[in-house]
């Protein structure tokens, strides 16, 4: 069950996660592409041709209007990635190849 927002192309799922309407794309995913790569709305459309420019602009508008909340979500996600990386033993490429007898 999706709930409406005041953004034409944005819906909230049951967990109140903003999604681009009629897709499975989370607003945060598009925002991360925008922030990480510096992609303009036109580049986002090129990279995600299944999204309309209206959907992209709605997602970016939603982000700017909810920036503090979504930035906190991004920070939590990055922290989780750091935790996962630290919990996995690091092996160099050469060590992994030797283990597979490929070097």
Residue pairs with C-beta under 8 A, 6 or more apart in sequence:
1 13
1 14
2 11
2 12
2 13
2 19
2 21
3 11
3 12
4 11
4 12
5 11
5 12
5 18
5 62
7 58
7 61
7 62
8 21
8 54
8 58
9 20
9 21
9 52
9 54
9 55
9 58
9 59
10 18
10 19
10 20
10 21
10 27
10 58
10 59
10 62
11 18
11 19
11 21
12 18
12 19
13 19
17 26
17 28
18 26
18 27
18 28
18 59
18 62
18 66
19 25
19 26
19 27
20 26
20 27
20 30
20 51
20 55
20 58
20 59
21 55
23 50
23 51
23 55
25 48
25 51
27 59
27 62
27 63
27 70
28 70
28 73
28 74
28 77
30 44
30 48
30 51
30 56
30 59
30 60
31 59
31 60
31 63
31 70
31 74
32 74
33 39
33 44
33 47
33 48
34 44
34 60
34 63
35 74
37 43
39 47
41 53
41 56
41 57
41 60
44 51
44 56
45 51
45 52
45 53
45 56
48 56
63 70
91 99
94 103
97 103
